[in-house]
Amino acid sequence: MAYLGLDIGTTRCKAGIFDSDGQLLVSASREYGYSSPHPGWAEQDPLEVWELAKEILKEVAQKTPVSPRFLSISTQGEAVIFLDEADNILRPAILGMDMRSVEQCMKLASEFGQDQLLAMAGVPLHPITSLAKILWVKENQPDIFAKTKKFLFYEDFMLWKLGGIQVIDYSMACKTMLFDIRSKEWSPQILDYLEIETNQLAQCLPSGEIVGKVDKKMADELGLPEDLQIVSGGHDVCCAALGSGSVVRGIAADVIGTAEIFSLPVDDYRVVLQIEPHSFSCYDHVIPGKYMLATINQTAGLLLRWYRDTFRIETLKEEIEKGISSYQILIDRAKVEPAHIFVLPHLVGSGTPWIDPLSKAAILGITLNTDEGEIIRAILESVVFEQKVSIELFEENGVFFNEIRAVGGCARSPFWLQIRADILGKPVSSLVFEDASVLGAAMLAAFGGGDFSSLEEIAQGWVKIKETYFPDEEKHKFYQERFEVYKELYPALKEVNRKI
């Protein structure tokens, strides 16, 4: 038996076929980009993403020794795709990290109340939400809004392309802020406010259910089995948490890719209303009966990518020549010891706990002695410091954990994982299979196919620890002192950034 997992991330798509023991048989990936036509904007061509997704599906289909029976998809959240009556895409997809809709968030807060929206959808009001983006298009591009007959997100977009299936799972629906987590349906109040109909959106279903099969013509084009059945998937962060084995209390998942989300599975979504400020998410998990309590930092690997593309673009050529990731080439340049400068990693505004889209990134403390190695080291540290601010609030409110499973592209660096353990003061484990979102999607495929009784059973057999990094007590003590300074950076720069 074999299962196909497809992951549509913000900047890369990946596919993997796994056997019934969770062993990877074949895999493929492609990188794609995004554009930023104005400061704070982030857009993407969904058709480019689709064409590259087809390439990797065709590649794994050609290479696999065993044909998969079930397919499930993990996708980036919040991105909105607008289609007209003839199914033409009307404009580039507005990505999750796009921050243009600040004004629309203020209107929504006035109309509905921030706490009421959090209680309804399980996610805080923020420019990244699909709701705010759709409202921005309605107000600023009314001709496009008027022509839109379908509002799609990457999961239902991919299912529609693969098999004409118009379904979205609960976790992805929650991320739109158009969904009511209590009734498990699209919110009539939100749809009325936007002046859109339920039939302009996909049907909402739990993750892990068979929803159809790949279209015969598409199966022939890609070399996939004609009887390949599709199982409802989930938000890529939920799938990554599943693929990390974060399925029980006490095990946290740290998904470190373009963005970073730190999460824990919980039994009651209302726990998020007890944590101040009300800026965290707690929404439907892909695990039946569970919710994901999560932070969000929009700038993780994105900060290193920005540095590479701005100052060290030649590392891409070095990557081709040496066969080593350009990110690893940069990390190898980092200072070995902790940095004495700080970076505030708010490249696209701040995530939790401040949720400030007007905040900006900064490098502080530079002297004549500062070199590139220290700047790179400070970049690596800053992402962890930023996450620690949110984790500290979890622990202050009685949400504890004793182990961290790190997954995503940034989890490939032992150096960065050791920094993470030293700053957070907790053991951090890497996994044998690092692309946990792909694995999580395949696990959903296996569960939906009925070959296993639970996702917990699959996780126990499929998820394997590669190495665990324990904190260095001396460095942790040093970082604790540095962390107290770090917490002062955002408040000190808040008004300056508004003036900028």
C-alpha positions as CSV (number, residue, x, y, z in Angstrom):
1,M,0.0,0.0,0.0
2,A,1.3,3.5,-0.8
3,Y,0.1,7.0,0.0
4,L,0.8,10.3,-1.8
5,G,1.2,13.6,0.2
6,L,1.3,16.9,-1.7
7,D,2.4,20.1,0.1
8,I,1.7,23.6,-1.4
9,G,3.8,26.0,0.7
10,T,4.3,29.7,0.3
11,T,7.5,29.4,-1.8
12,R,7.8,25.7,-2.6
13,C,5.7,22.7,-3.5
14,K,6.7,19.2,-2.4
15,A,5.4,15.7,-3.0
16,G,6.2,12.3,-1.5
17,I,4.9,8.8,-1.8
18,F,5.2,6.6,1.4
19,D,4.6,3.0,2.1
20,S,2.4,1.6,4.9
21,D,5.4,1.7,7.3
22,G,5.9,5.4,6.6
23,Q,9.0,4.9,4.5
24,L,9.6,7.5,1.8
25,L,9.6,5.8,-1.6
26,V,10.1,8.8,-3.9
27,S,9.9,12.6,-3.6
28,A,10.1,15.8,-5.6
29,S,10.0,19.5,-5.1
30,R,10.0,22.9,-6.9
31,E,10.6,26.4,-5.8
32,Y,8.4,29.3,-7.0
33,G,8.4,33.0,-6.1
34,Y,6.1,35.8,-5.2
35,S,6.0,39.5,-6.1
36,S,5.7,42.6,-3.9
37,P,4.5,45.4,-6.2
38,H,4.1,47.7,-3.2
39,P,5.6,47.7,0.3
40,G,3.7,45.2,2.5
41,W,2.2,43.4,-0.5
42,A,2.8,39.7,-1.4
43,E,1.2,38.2,-4.5
44,Q,1.6,35.0,-6.5
45,D,0.4,33.4,-9.8
46,P,-1.7,30.4,-8.8
47,L,-1.3,28.9,-12.3
48,E,2.5,28.9,-11.9
49,V,2.1,27.1,-8.6
50,W,-0.3,24.6,-10.3
51,E,2.0,23.9,-13.2
52,L,4.9,23.2,-10.8
53,A,2.7,21.1,-8.6
54,K,1.8,19.0,-11.7
55,E,5.6,18.7,-12.5
56,I,6.3,17.1,-9.1
57,L,3.3,14.9,-9.2
58,K,4.3,13.6,-12.7
59,E,7.9,13.1,-11.4
60,V,6.9,11.0,-8.4
61,A,4.4,9.1,-10.5
62,Q,7.2,8.2,-12.9
63,K,9.7,7.2,-10.2
64,T,7.5,5.3,-7.7
65,P,7.9,1.5,-7.5
66,V,4.4,1.3,-6.0
67,S,1.3,3.3,-7.2
68,P,-0.4,5.3,-4.5
69,R,-4.0,4.6,-3.7
70,F,-4.8,7.7,-1.7
71,L,-3.8,11.4,-2.0
72,S,-4.1,14.2,0.5
73,I,-2.9,17.8,0.3
74,S,-1.3,20.2,2.8
75,T,-1.6,23.9,1.7
76,Q,-0.6,27.4,2.8
77,G,-3.3,29.3,4.5
78,E,-5.1,32.6,4.0
79,A,-4.1,33.1,0.3
80,V,-7.1,34.1,-1.8
81,I,-7.8,33.3,-5.4
82,F,-10.5,35.1,-7.4
83,L,-12.3,33.3,-10.3
84,D,-14.9,34.7,-12.7
85,E,-17.9,32.9,-14.2
86,A,-15.7,31.2,-16.8
87,D,-13.2,30.0,-14.1
88,N,-10.6,32.5,-15.2
89,I,-8.3,33.8,-12.5
90,L,-9.0,37.6,-12.2
91,R,-5.8,38.7,-10.3
92,P,-2.8,37.2,-8.6
93,A,-3.4,35.4,-5.4
94,I,-3.0,37.6,-2.3
95,L,-0.7,35.6,0.0
96,G,-1.0,35.1,3.8
97,M,2.0,37.4,4.5
98,D,0.4,40.3,2.6
99,M,-0.2,43.2,4.9
100,R,-2.1,45.6,2.8
101,S,-5.5,45.3,4.6
102,V,-4.7,47.2,7.8
103,E,-7.6,49.7,7.2
104,Q,-10.0,46.8,6.5
105,C,-9.0,45.2,9.9
106,M,-10.0,48.4,11.7
107,K,-13.4,48.4,10.0
108,L,-13.9,44.7,10.9
109,A,-12.9,45.3,14.5
110,S,-15.5,48.2,14.6
111,E,-18.2,46.1,13.0
112,F,-17.8,42.8,14.8
113,G,-15.3,43.3,17.7
114,Q,-11.9,41.6,17.8
115,D,-12.8,39.2,20.6
116,Q,-16.0,38.1,18.9
117,L,-14.1,37.3,15.7
118,L,-11.5,35.3,17.6
119,A,-14.3,33.4,19.4
120,M,-16.0,32.7,16.1
121,A,-13.1,31.6,13.9
122,G,-10.4,30.7,16.3
123,V,-7.9,33.0,14.7
124,P,-7.2,36.7,15.6
125,L,-8.1,39.6,13.4
126,H,-5.1,40.5,11.3
127,P,-4.3,41.7,7.8
128,I,-3.1,38.1,6.9
129,T,-6.7,36.8,7.2
130,S,-8.6,36.0,4.0
131,L,-11.5,38.0,5.2
132,A,-9.5,41.2,5.4
133,K,-8.0,40.6,1.9
134,I,-11.4,40.0,0.3
135,L,-12.7,43.2,1.9
136,W,-9.7,45.1,0.5
137,V,-10.5,43.8,-3.0
138,K,-14.1,44.7,-2.6
139,E,-13.2,48.3,-1.6
140,N,-10.2,48.9,-3.8
141,Q,-10.8,46.7,-6.9
142,P,-14.7,46.6,-7.1
143,D,-14.6,45.5,-10.7
144,I,-12.7,42.4,-9.8
145,F,-14.9,41.7,-6.8
146,A,-18.1,42.1,-8.9
147,K,-16.8,39.6,-11.5
148,T,-15.8,37.0,-8.9
149,K,-18.0,34.0,-8.8
150,K,-15.7,31.7,-6.8
151,F,-13.4,32.6,-3.9
152,L,-10.8,29.8,-3.6
153,F,-8.0,29.0,-1.3
154,Y,-5.1,26.8,-2.2
155,E,-6.6,23.5,-0.9
156,D,-9.9,23.8,-2.8
157,F,-8.0,25.3,-5.8
158,M,-5.8,22.2,-6.0
159,L,-8.7,19.8,-5.5
160,W,-10.7,21.7,-8.2
161,K,-7.8,21.4,-10.6
162,L,-7.2,17.7,-9.8
163,G,-10.7,16.4,-9.8
164,G,-13.3,19.2,-10.1
165,I,-13.8,18.8,-6.3
166,Q,-15.0,21.9,-4.4
167,V,-14.2,21.0,-0.8
168,I,-12.1,22.7,1.9
169,D,-11.3,21.2,5.3
170,Y,-12.1,22.8,8.7
171,S,-8.6,23.9,9.5
172,M,-8.2,25.8,6.2
173,A,-11.7,27.2,6.5
174,C,-10.8,28.6,10.0
175,K,-7.8,30.4,8.6
176,T,-10.0,32.4,6.3
177,M,-12.0,34.0,9.2
178,L,-15.1,33.4,7.1
179,F,-15.8,30.2,9.1
180,D,-17.6,29.7,12.4
181,I,-15.7,27.1,14.5
182,R,-18.7,26.5,16.7
183,S,-21.2,25.6,13.9
184,K,-18.6,24.2,11.5
185,E,-20.1,26.3,8.7
186,W,-19.4,29.5,6.8
187,S,-20.5,32.4,9.0
188,P,-23.8,33.9,7.6
189,Q,-22.9,37.2,9.4
190,I,-19.5,37.5,7.7
191,L,-20.9,36.5,4.3
192,D,-23.7,39.0,4.5
193,Y,-21.2,41.7,5.4
194,L,-19.1,40.9,2.4
195,E,-22.2,40.4,0.2
196,I,-21.1,37.0,-1.0
197,E,-23.1,33.8,-1.2
198,T,-22.3,30.4,0.3
199,N,-22.2,28.8,-3.2
200,Q,-19.2,31.0,-4.0
201,L,-17.2,29.0,-1.5
202,A,-16.3,25.4,-1.2
203,Q,-18.1,22.9,1.0
204,C,-16.5,22.5,4.5
205,L,-15.6,19.0,5.7
206,P,-13.3,17.5,8.4
207,S,-9.8,16.5,7.4
208,G,-9.2,12.8,6.6
209,E,-12.3,12.1,4.6
210,I,-12.5,10.7,1.0
211,V,-13.9,13.5,-1.1
212,G,-13.5,12.1,-4.7
213,K,-10.9,11.0,-7.1
214,V,-8.5,12.4,-9.6
215,D,-10.1,13.2,-12.9
216,K,-9.3,10.6,-15.5
217,K,-7.8,13.1,-18.0
218,M,-5.6,14.6,-15.3
219,A,-4.5,11.2,-14.1
220,D,-3.5,10.2,-17.6
221,E,-1.6,13.5,-18.0
222,L,0.3,13.1,-14.7
223,G,0.8,9.3,-14.9
224,L,-1.2,8.8,-11.7
225,P,-3.6,5.8,-11.2
226,E,-7.1,6.5,-12.5
227,D,-8.6,5.2,-9.3
228,L,-6.4,7.5,-7.1
229,Q,-8.8,8.7,-4.3
230,I,-8.5,12.1,-2.8
231,V,-8.7,12.6,1.0
232,S,-9.4,16.0,2.5
233,G,-6.2,17.6,3.8
234,G,-5.4,20.5,5.9
235,H,-3.5,23.7,6.7
236,D,0.2,23.1,6.1
237,V,1.0,23.9,9.7
238,C,-1.5,21.4,11.0
239,C,-0.2,18.8,8.7
240,A,3.4,19.6,9.7
241,A,2.4,19.3,13.4
242,L,0.9,15.9,12.6
243,G,4.0,14.9,10.7
244,S,6.1,15.9,13.6
245,G,4.3,13.6,16.0
246,S,2.8,16.5,18.0
247,V,-0.4,14.6,18.6
248,V,-0.4,14.3,22.4
249,R,-0.1,16.8,25.3
250,G,3.4,17.9,26.1
251,I,4.9,17.6,22.6
252,A,5.1,21.0,20.7
253,A,5.6,21.3,17.0
254,D,7.8,24.2,15.8
255,V,7.2,24.6,12.1
256,I,10.1,26.7,10.8
257,G,9.8,27.6,7.1
258,T,9.2,30.9,5.4
259,A,7.2,31.8,8.4
260,E,7.3,30.1,11.8
261,I,4.4,28.6,13.8
262,F,4.8,27.1,17.2
263,S,1.9,24.9,18.2
264,L,0.4,22.5,20.7
265,P,-2.7,20.2,20.4
266,V,-5.4,21.1,22.8
267,D,-8.9,19.7,23.6
268,D,-10.8,23.0,23.9
269,Y,-10.4,26.0,21.4
270,R,-11.7,28.4,24.1
271,V,-8.3,28.2,25.9
272,V,-7.1,30.9,23.5
273,L,-9.6,33.4,25.1
274,Q,-7.8,33.0,28.4
275,I,-4.4,34.1,27.1
276,E,-3.7,37.8,27.0
277,P,-3.4,39.5,24.6
278,H,-6.0,37.8,22.4
279,S,-3.6,37.5,19.5
280,F,-3.1,33.8,19.3
281,S,-4.9,31.2,17.2
282,C,-6.7,28.1,18.4
283,Y,-8.5,26.5,15.5
284,D,-9.6,23.1,14.1
285,H,-6.7,20.6,13.9
286,V,-6.5,17.9,11.2
287,I,-6.5,15.5,14.2
288,P,-10.2,14.5,15.0
289,G,-11.5,16.2,18.1
290,K,-8.4,18.4,18.6
291,Y,-7.6,22.1,18.1
292,M,-4.3,23.7,17.4
293,L,-3.1,26.4,19.8
294,A,-0.5,28.4,17.8
295,T,1.7,31.4,17.6
296,I,2.7,33.1,14.3
297,N,5.9,34.7,13.3
298,Q,5.6,35.8,9.6
299,T,9.4,36.2,9.3
300,A,11.5,33.1,9.9
301,G,13.3,31.6,6.9
302,L,12.0,34.6,5.0
303,L,14.5,36.8,6.8
304,L,17.4,34.6,5.7
305,R,16.0,34.5,2.2
306,W,15.7,38.3,2.1
307,Y,19.4,38.6,3.3
308,R,20.4,36.1,0.6
309,D,18.5,37.8,-2.2
310,T,19.6,41.3,-1.2
311,F,23.2,40.9,-0.1
312,R,24.4,37.4,-1.1
313,I,22.6,36.5,-4.3
314,E,25.8,34.8,-5.5
315,T,25.2,32.0,-3.0
316,L,22.6,30.7,-5.4
317,K,25.4,30.1,-8.0
318,E,27.5,28.5,-5.2
319,E,24.5,26.3,-4.3
320,I,24.5,24.9,-7.9
321,E,28.2,24.4,-8.0
322,K,28.6,22.8,-4.6
323,G,25.3,21.1,-4.3
324,I,24.8,22.7,-0.9
325,S,21.7,24.8,0.0
326,S,22.4,28.5,-0.3
327,Y,20.8,29.0,3.1
328,Q,23.3,26.5,4.6
329,I,26.2,28.4,2.9
330,L,24.9,31.5,4.7
331,I,24.5,29.8,8.1
332,D,28.1,28.4,7.8
333,R,29.2,32.1,7.7
334,A,27.5,32.8,11.1
335,K,29.5,33.6,14.2
336,V,30.1,30.6,16.4
337,E,29.4,32.4,19.6
338,P,26.3,34.4,20.5
339,A,25.9,37.8,18.9
340,H,26.2,41.0,20.8
341,I,23.9,42.8,18.4
342,F,20.1,42.4,17.9
343,V,17.8,42.0,15.0
344,L,14.1,42.7,15.2
345,P,12.7,40.3,12.5
346,H,9.6,42.2,11.6
347,L,10.2,42.1,7.9
348,V,6.5,41.9,7.1
349,G,5.2,43.4,10.4
350,S,5.0,41.5,13.7
351,G,3.2,38.3,14.5
352,T,2.2,37.2,18.0
353,P,1.8,38.6,20.6
354,W,1.9,42.1,19.2
355,I,0.1,41.6,15.8
356,D,1.4,44.9,14.5
357,P,1.5,45.1,10.7
358,L,3.1,48.6,10.9
359,S,6.2,47.3,12.7
360,K,9.5,47.1,10.7
361,A,12.6,45.0,10.9
362,A,15.7,46.5,12.4
363,I,19.4,45.7,13.2
364,L,20.6,47.3,16.5
365,G,24.0,47.6,18.2
366,I,26.2,47.7,15.1
367,T,29.8,48.9,15.7
368,L,33.0,48.9,13.8
369,N,33.7,45.4,15.1
370,T,30.4,44.0,13.6
371,D,31.0,41.7,10.7
372,E,28.8,39.6,8.5
373,G,29.1,36.6,10.7
374,E,27.7,38.4,13.6
375,I,24.8,39.8,11.6
376,I,23.9,36.3,10.3
377,R,24.1,34.9,13.9
378,A,21.8,37.7,15.1
379,I,19.3,36.9,12.3
380,L,19.2,33.3,13.5
381,E,18.8,34.3,17.1
382,S,16.2,36.9,16.4
383,V,13.7,34.4,15.0
384,V,13.9,32.4,18.2
385,F,13.8,35.4,20.5
386,E,10.6,36.5,18.7
387,Q,9.0,33.1,19.3
388,K,10.1,33.0,22.9
389,V,8.0,36.1,23.7
390,S,4.9,34.1,22.7
391,I,5.9,30.9,24.4
392,E,6.5,32.7,27.7
393,L,2.9,33.9,27.6
394,F,1.7,30.3,27.0
395,E,3.6,29.1,30.1
396,E,2.4,32.1,32.2
397,N,-1.1,30.9,31.4
398,G,-0.5,27.2,32.3
399,V,0.1,25.8,28.9
400,F,3.3,23.8,29.3
401,F,5.3,21.3,27.2
402,N,8.5,19.4,27.7
403,E,9.7,18.6,24.2
404,I,9.9,20.5,20.9
405,R,9.8,18.8,17.5
406,A,11.3,21.1,14.9
407,V,10.2,20.7,11.2
408,G,10.4,22.7,8.0
409,G,13.2,23.9,5.9
410,C,15.0,25.7,8.7
411,A,15.0,22.6,10.8
412,R,17.7,21.1,8.5
413,S,20.4,23.2,10.2
414,P,21.8,21.6,13.4
415,F,23.5,24.9,14.1
416,W,20.2,26.8,14.1
417,L,18.5,24.0,16.2
418,Q,21.2,24.2,18.8
419,I,20.6,28.0,19.0
420,R,16.9,27.3,19.4
421,A,17.5,24.8,22.3
422,D,19.9,27.3,24.0
423,I,17.5,30.2,23.8
424,L,14.3,28.3,24.7
425,G,15.9,26.1,27.4
426,K,14.1,23.0,26.1
427,P,15.2,19.9,24.2
428,V,14.7,20.3,20.4
429,S,14.4,17.3,18.2
430,S,14.8,17.0,14.5
431,L,13.1,14.2,12.5
432,V,14.4,11.6,10.1
433,F,11.9,12.9,7.5
434,E,12.1,16.7,7.8
435,D,9.3,17.7,5.4
436,A,6.7,17.0,8.0
437,S,3.9,18.8,6.0
438,V,4.3,16.2,3.2
439,L,4.4,13.4,5.7
440,G,1.4,14.7,7.5
441,A,-0.6,14.9,4.2
442,A,0.4,11.3,3.5
443,M,-0.7,10.3,7.0
444,L,-4.1,11.9,6.4
445,A,-4.3,9.9,3.1
446,A,-3.6,6.7,4.9
447,F,-6.1,7.5,7.7
448,G,-8.8,8.6,5.2
449,G,-8.2,5.4,3.2
450,G,-9.2,3.4,6.3
451,D,-6.0,1.4,6.6
452,F,-5.4,2.7,10.2
453,S,-7.6,3.2,13.2
454,S,-6.3,6.6,14.2
455,L,-3.7,9.3,13.3
456,E,-2.1,8.7,16.7
457,E,-1.4,5.1,15.6
458,I,0.1,6.3,12.3
459,A,2.3,8.9,14.1
460,Q,3.6,6.3,16.5
461,G,4.9,4.1,13.6
462,W,5.8,6.7,11.0
463,V,7.4,9.6,12.9
464,K,11.0,9.0,13.8
465,I,13.4,11.2,15.8
466,K,16.7,11.9,14.1
467,E,18.6,13.8,16.8
468,T,17.8,15.8,19.9
469,Y,19.6,19.0,20.8
470,F,19.8,19.8,24.5
471,P,20.3,23.4,25.8
472,D,23.8,24.5,27.0
473,E,23.1,25.8,30.5
474,E,25.7,28.6,30.3
475,K,24.5,29.9,26.9
476,H,20.9,29.6,28.1
477,K,21.7,31.8,31.1
478,F,23.4,34.3,28.8
479,Y,20.4,34.3,26.4
480,Q,18.0,34.8,29.3
481,E,19.7,38.1,30.0
482,R,19.7,39.0,26.3
483,F,16.0,38.1,26.1
484,E,15.1,40.7,28.6
485,V,16.7,43.3,26.4
486,Y,15.0,41.8,23.3
487,K,11.6,42.3,24.8
488,E,12.2,46.0,25.0
489,L,13.0,46.4,21.2
490,Y,9.5,46.4,19.8
491,P,8.0,48.8,22.3
492,A,11.0,51.1,21.9
493,L,10.7,51.2,18.1
494,K,6.9,51.1,17.8
495,E,6.3,54.8,17.4
496,V,9.4,55.3,15.3
497,N,8.2,52.7,12.9
498,R,4.8,54.5,12.6
499,K,6.6,57.7,11.8
500,I,8.7,55.9,9.1
